[in-house]
Amino acid sequence: MDKVVTAYIGLGGNVGDVFSNMRNAISALNAHEYISVGLISGVYKTPPWGIEDQDWFLNACVSVRTSLLGRELLHECLDTEKLLNRVRDVRWGPRTIDLDVVFYGDASIDEKDLQVPHPRMHERGFVLLPMADIAPNLVLRGKTIKIWLEQLETSEIQKTELELTL
């Protein structure tokens, strides 16, 4: 484990004390020997995506420096979700916490359960808005996060006063 990369993780949830779960997830990631949390975005209240008949979500993104491989980072995210009582029963359904690896350095990974950069990220304001807080000039498919965001309808998404810190 020698190569250190910057990765970006999207956080979200809409069940229980989501803000507390997000804070605990960030702390758990940062406590890992090979993960160091860097920048933390603002927290956004966003309408549900996919299944619309559920509570609104809170969403944020963090940057991490890690020497873990992409798959290992994904496993740490999944372990953190389990720690915070995430149940995976309905795709795009309600959840206490969701952690998605959306970027892993400049790697392009296309595996069954790990696709990086996240393939639908450019369509999702709930990822692009917090990503723009911490990495507006990061390039996705030839355009910066900021440019992708300018092309997306985000009027329903609200930035909250909540602030995530380590």
C-alpha positions as a printed Julia matrix, in Angstrom:
166×3 Matrix{Float64}:
   0.0    0.0     0.0
   2.31   2.75   -1.17
   0.45   4.79   -3.78
  -1.75   7.44   -2.19
  -4.69   8.72   -4.22
  -7.41  11.29   -3.68
 -10.86   9.76   -3.83
 -14.29  11.31   -3.41
 -17.16   9.74   -1.51
 -20.8   10.76   -1.71
 -22.84  10.48    1.48
 -26.6   10.45    1.8
 -29.56   9.17    3.72
 -33.17   9.82    4.63
 -33.98   7.56    7.62
 -33.34   8.42   11.26
 -30.76  10.99   12.32
 -29.06  11.27    8.94
 -26.83  14.2     9.88
 -25.47  12.26   12.85
 -24.99   9.19   10.64
 -23.06  11.28    8.11
 -20.87  12.72   10.86
 -20.26   9.23   12.28
 -19.46   7.84    8.82
 -16.88  10.58    8.21
 -15.31   9.91   11.62
 -15.23   6.16   10.98
 -13.55   6.62    7.6
 -11.02   9.05    9.04
 -10.21   6.63   11.88
  -9.09   4.0     9.35
  -5.33   3.54    9.23
  -5.18   4.09    5.45
  -7.86   6.78    4.99
  -7.55  10.48    5.77
 -10.6   12.69    5.24
  -9.77  16.02    3.61
 -12.39  18.42    2.3
 -16.03  18.18    3.39
 -18.84  19.74    1.36
 -21.9   21.51    2.57
 -25.01  19.46    3.38
 -27.88  19.55    0.89
 -31.53  18.61    1.27
 -32.54  16.83   -1.9
 -35.67  15.24   -3.32
 -35.64  11.45   -3.64
 -34.27  10.03   -6.86
 -35.5    6.78   -8.41
 -38.28   5.99   -5.94
 -39.99   9.32   -5.32
 -42.49   8.24   -2.63
 -40.13   8.62    0.33
 -38.64  11.32    2.54
 -36.17  13.84    1.16
 -32.46  13.09    1.59
 -29.5   14.85    3.08
 -26.43  14.62    0.82
 -22.78  15.65    1.05
 -19.38  14.66   -0.36
 -15.91  14.29    1.12
 -12.45  13.94   -0.31
 -10.16  11.33    1.17
  -6.49  10.51    0.73
  -6.0    6.77    0.78
  -3.53   4.07   -0.07
  -6.34   1.51   -0.26
  -7.23   0.12   -3.67
 -10.61   1.19   -5.07
 -12.27  -2.09   -4.12
 -10.8   -1.91   -0.61
 -12.14   1.61   -0.19
 -15.56   0.41   -1.34
 -15.46  -2.36    1.29
 -14.62   0.19    4.0
 -17.6    2.27    2.87
 -19.88  -0.79    2.98
 -18.56  -1.77    6.42
 -19.24   1.78    7.64
 -22.8    1.58    6.28
 -23.36  -1.68    8.19
 -21.96  -0.1    11.34
 -24.62   2.62   10.96
 -27.45   0.1    10.42
 -27.79   0.4     6.65
 -30.17  -2.21    5.27
 -30.04  -2.89    1.53
 -33.45  -4.18    0.53
 -34.83  -1.74   -2.06
 -32.66  -0.12   -4.73
 -32.91   3.67   -4.45
 -35.08   3.17   -1.37
 -34.93   4.7     2.1
 -31.65   4.33    3.98
 -29.92   5.44    7.18
 -26.7    6.12    5.28
 -25.28   5.56    1.82
 -21.6    5.88    0.94
 -20.61   5.86   -2.74
 -17.1    6.05   -4.13
 -17.68   8.56   -6.94
 -14.04   9.19   -7.92
 -10.86   7.25   -7.18
  -7.88   9.29   -8.35
  -7.94   9.39  -12.13
  -8.83   5.7   -12.34
 -11.62   4.36  -14.45
 -13.04   1.23  -12.82
 -15.87  -0.79  -14.36
 -16.7   -3.81  -12.24
 -20.06  -5.31  -11.29
 -20.44  -3.41   -8.01
 -17.84  -0.67   -8.44
 -18.03   1.85  -11.26
 -15.77   4.87  -10.95
 -16.24   7.64  -11.88
 -19.85   7.0   -10.92
 -21.67   6.43  -14.25
 -24.75   8.57  -13.55
 -23.08  11.26  -11.49
 -23.42  13.9   -14.24
 -27.24  13.5   -14.03
 -27.48  13.87  -10.27
 -27.56  17.26   -8.65
 -27.42  15.63   -5.23
 -23.86  14.53   -6.1
 -22.74  17.44   -8.3
 -23.72  20.25   -5.91
 -21.69  18.93   -2.96
 -18.86  17.91   -5.32
 -18.79  21.48   -6.64
 -18.19  22.68   -3.08
 -14.95  20.7    -2.79
 -13.78  19.97   -6.36
 -15.49  22.22   -8.93
 -12.66  21.82  -11.46
 -12.44  18.04  -11.28
 -12.98  16.66  -14.78
 -15.67  14.1   -15.56
 -16.11  12.94  -19.16
 -14.23  15.93  -20.54
 -16.12  18.6   -18.55
 -15.59  20.01  -15.09
 -18.02  19.33  -12.27
 -18.92  23.03  -12.4
 -19.86  22.85  -16.1
 -21.91  19.65  -15.63
 -23.73  21.37  -12.78
 -24.56  24.43  -14.9
 -26.34  22.1   -17.35
 -28.52  20.48  -14.68
 -31.81  21.56  -13.11
 -31.16  21.85   -9.36
 -33.78  24.36   -8.19
 -35.42  21.88   -5.78
 -32.14  21.17   -3.98
 -31.54  23.29   -0.88
 -28.23  23.92    0.84
 -28.74  23.54    4.59
 -27.11  25.36    7.48
 -25.74  22.03    8.75
 -21.96  21.76    8.8
 -20.06  18.48    8.84
 -16.63  18.52   10.48
 -14.18  15.99   11.8
